[in-house]
């Protein structure tokens, strides 16, 4: 079952496009790792898919039942309260439903008219179905349990904690919201070995879809069922394990380099010819002149890979 689909996403911040006609889809049960050089736009793409920012053009389809939880790479500013409050704020809808159910339960104990009782009962049934769908009956217990797993006191003030501990609280907020799709940007940053093991087990047991960016090669190898590669604005998909992706990606780059080398040789030959002057201006050679102009345009539009990181 496809939980998220993006079609023909385009985004530019300057000379070259960050995203160039990007297509992406993710199915239930997939764990997809997004790779690419620093500065290619990985975090930007994740924010677009999470609904944090908009692309210049393109469409994103999320089925009605799809719920997305997003963990950003940086700690957002202006987050205050206890660790428990911060995590619960990420599941505000569920908390509101639980509070409404409790209030309706109290009201049903009052002496109501048959019409009022029927209305309250119908609303309770609707709220109960929504709570069931979110798996939120034991929400408070799950929040406290997950905080304890990482030795985070529920009543500690979030704003007084270190950057690393804040990231851990935000990670828990993403995980306990019972999402359909988890989007995680560098989730293991500031986590110790035990916390990474806990995160890895959680994701392996998770029955939704996961899209993540990581520099942790071990986590990538243990989790990813598919690699997607963002390179010069283009997104390509590579099913299978990371080592297979590396091999096929290197072969693709070598093929691209060979093709470009042949292109450049042909262009250089035509540039020598055009400089011969009068031969190039003869009527029967006008087609060759037009072809040269086209080659120049193609070479101008080429985007070379920059750096090695």
Secondary structure by P-SEA (a helix, b strand, c coil): cccbbbcbbbbbccccccccccccccccccbbbbbbcccccaaaaaaaaaccccccbbbbbbcccbbbbbbcccccccccccaaaaaaaaaaaaaaaaaaaaaaaaaaaccccaaaaaaaaaaaaaaaaaaaaacccaaaaaaaaaaaaaccccccccccccaaaaaaaaaaaaccccccbbbbccccccccaaaaaaaaaaaaaccbbbbbccccaaaaaacccbbbbbcccbbbbbcccaaaaaaaaaaaaaaaaaaaaaaaaaaaaaaaaaacccccccccaaaaaaaaaaaaaaaaabbbbcccc
